[in-house]
């Protein structure tokens, strides 16, 4: 009686699933950058509060209770009330929405303008680059906040809209930020594949959109994240001086300036809570931007493009390269 001793089928190699770039960056951030992780959590909380402000706020942003003016924190008003009896917690929540809208919108406009001006200046070069850069030099020589104050004092914002301050912040910061984007485009422009695209007949617009801009997305993302904190701080500073959003719109800066400064000795929480919220948000956004820069920029220590490389692995790689050079 014969038995068939067939060979067992070879085991299939189970390949480890490769995750996307976002997953890799987030996992490295959680493991290596605790402050950046904290900043990401602050951003997520700010977005949730801003989007669902109408549901989270216990009272309306301008709901007045004159009989409860300047109340201390209690079960009815968790953070107290201002001089008109408005709930401070509710105004903080609606102020988060204003900060989120202005910060994201102004930074998005600033980033687009920076890429447009810096990209055209670097790609075309020559006399145009010289003229544009001398104009930017003059622009950056003037204090940016002085420019903001001058422009906002000339803008008649009686409608209560936040778009004038968004446009002013986006344009003023976008012109100065184009210098950073210009340097990023210049470093990409010298690569061989850009010359190849020009050789096969690709126009300047197609070359910029399909081959240059995708390769500078890392500095664009980092510049955007860091710019959000600056835009929120600039809006709060302008609102503190009375040049930002109208008084009927709750803003952390105006809350510190108007009722906070006037009644600070009687009820310190009028200025302490908006200042605390502003400090935490700006600190978190800046820490997130710094951590993201460390992870995405291959020129910084610990960042090797998409993945980090341990010191031992790098030493082994160098040893193999040296051995290959000796053998050949």
Buried (B, 14 or more C-beta within 10 A) or exposed (E): EEEEEEEEEEEEEEEEEEEEEEEBBBEBBEEBBEBBBBBBEBBEBBBEBBEEBEEBBEBEBEBBBEEBBBBEBEEEBEBBBBBBBBBBBBBBBBBBBBBBBBBBBBBBBBBBBBBBBBBBBBBEEEEEBEEBBEEBEEBEEEEBEEBBBEBBEEEEBEEEEBEBBBBBBBBBBBBBBBBBBBEBBBEBBEEEEBEEBEEEEBEEEEBBEEBBBEBBEBBBBBBBBBBBBBBBBBBBBBBBBBBBBBEEBBBBBBBBBBBBEBBBEEBEBBBBBBBEBBEBBBBBBBBBBBBBBBBBBEEEEEBEEEEBEEEEEEEEEEEEEEEEEEEE
